[in-house]
Amino acid sequence: MSKEQISHRHHYLPEFLLNGFAANDGKLFVYDKLSRRFWKNTAFPKQIFYRYNQNTFTIGDEETDFVETLYSKFDNDFAPVYERILQMLGPVELNIDDTIAVLIFVAVSFYRVPANDKTVANYVKSKSPQSLGFRLYNHITNEDIGPEWYKILMEEPSFVESYRISKVLVEIMRLKSNIKLANWTIAAPTALKGFGLIGDNPVIMRNPFEENFIDQEMIMPLSKHHVVHHYQGNKPDKLPSEHKFAIDLFQFLQADQYVCGSNKEYMEKMADFVKWPELDKMLPSLKANLFGPFL
């Protein structure tokens, strides 16, 4: 593969998703938690939430970005579903295929972000090939290739990176009898006039991650106006007005470095709020309130 065909700027949150949080000019305000400052200029989605060569690898003598190609196909397949969702300002009604697409997108988004690099790598290296959902055979003898080759494969960076997608598919196959698509819903709250924020670790989980993501209760903002929920209790008739504020708050709290949005004044107030010294004591109750409507 020639160098001209290799991509280098690899988004871990796709540009079309970030467009859903941008201002009318298509740009975002970017707050850097490490420097505690806003970027001097607003940014287009292509300028944020990416890493250089994250999905570019050298295998043998050839440089390849096949992992990025997998992500690009995955993103391109979901983009039309996302556009249909944006057209629905409530209630959001999804068919079965679109619900499955949302489920897969959220799950891959969880595994894909830098905050979960170690989680994925440690999982791959600590599991047997069978528990990872695959086996390798000698194409001549049709026998298992043996543990030494498995060890080499599972320490290969390109395999670890590509497994971020594979793990979601393995979870779906293993848990399919327990997946309740009706419990994956999208709300379109009008509170805060669409001031919604997104950070570099956007999926909010009710409980700490364990073995699988698919069966966890979680919340993820999809746009300024749309939020996806997975719950195991009851769907409320109406979400409280403070629900959207709490989601934006956790975007700030969970972000490793960057938070983006369309309203700088709102982001400034949020940045000041998360510096409040008593906030740590409130976090358990804040998360309980966030998931409380779905009990």
N, C-alpha and C positions, 0 to 999 in steps of 0.2 A: 504493500500500500504506500503510495507516494506521500510525501510530507504535505503536499498541497491538499490532500484529502483528509488530513487529520485535524480534528477540532481540538481546541485548547482551553476555551472558556466554558467550564461545565457547571451549569446551574444545579444546585441541590433543591431549590424551589423554582419551578418553571416560570418563565416570563409571563405567560398568559394568566397565571394565578396572581402574580404581583400587579398586573393590570387592573385586577378587581379591587385593589386598595389604593390606586393612584388618584390624583386630583384630575380635574377636567383637562389639564394640559398633558396628561399622561405621565406625569412625574411624581416622585415620592420624596417626602422629607425623611432623612435618614439620621437616626440618633445612635451614637456610638456609646455603649455603656462603659467601655473601658476608659475612654477619655472624658466621658460625661459631657459630650458636646454634640451638637448637630453638625453634619457635613456643611461646609460653606455653601454649596450649591445643591439644589434638588437633583435627583437622579432618575434616569429612565430605568425600567425593570432590568434591562440588559446589563446595567452597571452595578447590580447588587445581588447578594446571595449566590455567589459562584466561587469556584476554586479552579486555579489553573492546573490543567493536566491531571485532575483527580481521577479521571477515567481513561487515561492514556497509559498504555503499558508496552513494554518491549518483551515480546515472546520470541525466543530464538534470536534471529537477526532482524526481526520485523517489528516496527512500531505500529501499534494498533489502538484504536479507540472504540473497539467493538462494544464495550460496556456502555459508553455514551450513546452509541447507536441504539442499544436496547432501551435506554432511558428515553431517547428521542421518539422512538416508536410508541412507547408507553404513554408519553406526554401527548403525542399527536392523536392517539386513539381517544384520550380522555377529553381533549380540548373541546370537541363539539358538544359533549355532555355538559361541560362547564358552561359553555355559552347558553345552552338551553336553561340551565339553572339561573343564570344571571337575568334572564328574561322574566323570571317568576319572582315577584316581590311579595308573595305570600297569598294563600298557602302554597308551599312547594310540594307538588305531587310528582313522584317519580315512578316510572315503571320498574319492573324487576331488573331488566338489563342495566338501566341507569343506576339503580341502587347498588348493584354489584360493582359497577364501575367506580362509584363513589367510595365504597368500602375498600377496594383495591388501591385507589389513589391515596386515600388517607393512610392506609397501612404502609405503602411504599414511602410516602412522605415521612412517616415516623422513622423508618429505618434509614432513610437516605441522608438525613441532616448530619452535619459534623458532630453534633452533641452525642450521637449514637455510634460513632466510629468504633469505640472500644467495645460497646455492647455487642455489635455484630461480629467483630473480630474474635472476641473471647468466646462467643457462642460457637462459631465455626470450629475453632481450634479445640474446644472442649468436648465436642460431640463425635460420636461414631458416624461413619458415612451413612449407615442405615437410618440413624435418627435424623440426619440431614435430608433424607429423602432421595438418595441415589445410590447406585452401585456401578462399578466399572468392571468391564470384562475384556479379556484378551480376544481380539476379533478373530484370531486363528483357532485357539483352543476352546474358546467360549467359557473359560474359567475366570474366576475372580482374580484381579491383578495383584492382590496382596497388600498387606498393611503398609509396606514401605512406600509404595506409590501413592496411596491415599494420603500419607503424611506429607509427601512432597506437594500434592495438589492442594491440600488444605492450608498450606503455608504460602501458596502462590497468591500475591496481592490481587491479581485480576479475578481469581476465583472468589476470594473473600468479598471483593467489591460487587461482583455480579450476584452474589448470594443475597444481597439486600432485596432484590426482586424475587429471587427463587424462594426465599423464606416465606413470603406472603402466600405464594401459590401452594407451598407445602402445608401451611397452616389451614388454608381453605379446604384442601383435600382431606386433612385429618379431622377438622372440626365441622365439616359441612352439615352433618346431621344436627349440630347444636346451634348453627347460625340462624338467627331470627332476623330476616331482612326488615321486618316491620319495626325493629328497634334501631334501625339506622335511618335517622330522619334529618331533614334540613329545615331550620327555622329562618325566617327573614324578619328579624325584629326591626322596628322603626326607631327604637330608642337611640339617642345620641346622634340622630340624623346621619347615620352612616359614617361616623368618625372611626370606624373599626381599624384596628392595628394588626400587623403581623410581624412576628419576630423570627429569628433564625432557628428557633426550636418551637414550632407553633402548636404541636399536639399536646393538649392538657389531659393528663390521665388522672383518674380518681385515686388509683392505688399505684404503688411502685411497680414497674415492669418486672415480670417474672419470666415465664417460658414463652408465651405467645402474646401477640398484640390483638389479634382478631376478636378474642373474647373479652377484652378489657373495656370498661366504661371510659369514654373519652369525649373530648370536645375539641373541634378545630375550626377556626374561622376560615371561610372560603372566599369571602369578599367583604367589603364594607357593610354589606347588607345581609350576608348569608353565613350561617353557622351550622356545621354538621355535628350531630350528637349521636353517640351510641350509648344506650342505657339498658339496664336489665330490669328496671322497675316499671313505672307507669309514665306515659306521656302526658304532661300537663296540658290543660286547655289553653293556658296562656303563661308565658314566661314573665317574671317580674322585671320591671324597668331597669333594675340594677344589674341584671344578668349580663348584659352586653358590656357594661363597665367592668365587671369582674373578669370577663374574658380578656379584655384589653389589658387589665392589670397583670394578669398572668402571662401575657405576651412579653411584658417588660420583665417580670420576675424570672421567667424561664430562659430568656434569651442569653446566649453566651456573649454576644457582642452587639448585634444590630437589631433595631426595631424600626419599622417603616410605617408611614401613614400619610394621609392627605391633608391633615390639619395640624399645623405646627403648634398653635396655641394649646390645643387639646393635649398634644404630646408633651409640651413643656409642663403642663399641670400634672400629667401622669408621672413624668420623670421626677418632679418634686415630691410627689406623694410616695413613691417607692423609696425615697431617702428617709422617710419618717422613722425614727428610731424604735417606735413601738410596733412597727408593722410585722416583724418576725413573730411576735406573740399572737398576732391575729391570723396568720396564714392558715392554720388548721381550720378555724371557723370560716374563713373566707372560701376555702375549697369546699367545705361542707355545704355552705350556702350555694355555691356554684352548681353542685350536683344535687342539692336538696330537692328541687322541683321534680326530679325523676325518680324519687323513692316510691 
